[in-house]
């Protein structure tokens, strides 16, 4: 019996919604989220079927938010919903997340767009370029914790920005406002989505993130959570880290690493995240080649800097797409049509632009090994 199936056989008490003090910031936010939820439900009612799309190669925050939105649409608006993603779910923890919780998500290749008359997007936005929504379609609903992008202003219903640490926090607030009972699988998914995106509430965390995290915790399937956080790892994982450690270069307070060709694009973010723990490093940049594109991931511990703004300035000027916020960001650049020499030149230009922005003065980097 899996942890997920055990959780279904053990009903858990649903915490009563806490009543914040009248007039407090928490109470005002709760009222605002309730009003947004009411608008969303009113907008969705009468639709035939919804598609809820994450960004490509989705992380737990995107997947949890998507499944929670589908649950809300079905329970409150009476609209059947399909959750889909582009790319792959590659990291061992993320695969375990889907497998253990049995989340109903499908690759976008199985989506028949003509069957849907409501298109929703979570943890990404229309012009971000990191999703697989065909150009002939435009989303009706966008929910994302990243800063608002210009095209999002044309969306019929949008709840974006707000400096939250996770999109899962927004969906948790909607569910709290609705009073809906929360299945343990979705509670665990939302909890882990917040936990992963805020690095255990240690990165870009706001009071709403903390409140949502604590509200979800009693409803979490603890055995399922343990199975997700400690999965078996493929041999490719250790080979990739061996390569990353050999190739990493340290310039002053920055580390950069060309990971080469990888088996999963979301491993670039994991490498960048891990190298941020190195010594006195304040900037960590990793990049790799996956299916004809260069994937970049940027991390910083310097609170005065904005990783999302920097990566957009560097990458979008060179034909790529990028997104992120204060301490973490990601991007991808297509390589189609470039010769090996052209690709090498582009890569060098991008890395040089980042090093200049980091304020690097050293010309000769140090190796880790």
VENFENSUL-V413440 format. One record per run of one state. SS is the DSSP state (~ for helix, > for strand, _ for the rest). FROM is the first residue (numbers start at 1). LEN is the number of residues. If there is no record, write none. Layout:
ss=SS from=FROM len=LEN
ss=SS from=FROM len=LEN
This chain:
ss=_ from=1 len=2
ss=~ from=3 len=7
ss=_ from=10 len=15
ss=~ from=25 len=20
ss=_ from=45 len=4
ss=> from=49 len=5
ss=_ from=54 len=6
ss=~ from=60 len=18
ss=_ from=78 len=2
ss=> from=80 len=6
ss=_ from=86 len=6
ss=~ from=92 len=10
ss=_ from=102 len=3
ss=> from=105 len=3
ss=~ from=108 len=3
ss=_ from=111 len=2
ss=~ from=113 len=3
ss=_ from=116 len=2
ss=> from=118 len=5
ss=_ from=123 len=3
ss=~ from=126 len=3
ss=_ from=129 len=12
ss=> from=141 len=4
ss=_ from=145 len=5
ss=~ from=150 len=5
ss=_ from=155 len=2
ss=> from=157 len=4
ss=_ from=161 len=6
ss=~ from=167 len=12
ss=_ from=179 len=5
ss=~ from=184 len=14
ss=_ from=198 len=9
ss=~ from=207 len=11
ss=_ from=218 len=4
ss=~ from=222 len=8
ss=_ from=230 len=5
ss=~ from=235 len=13
ss=_ from=248 len=1
ss=> from=249 len=3
ss=_ from=252 len=2
ss=> from=254 len=8
ss=_ from=262 len=5
ss=~ from=267 len=9
ss=_ from=276 len=7
ss=> from=283 len=8
ss=_ from=291 len=2
ss=> from=293 len=8
ss=_ from=301 len=6
ss=~ from=307 len=10
ss=_ from=317 len=4
ss=> from=321 len=4
ss=_ from=325 len=3
ss=> from=328 len=7
ss=_ from=335 len=5
ss=~ from=340 len=19
ss=_ from=359 len=7
ss=> from=366 len=2
ss=_ from=368 len=2
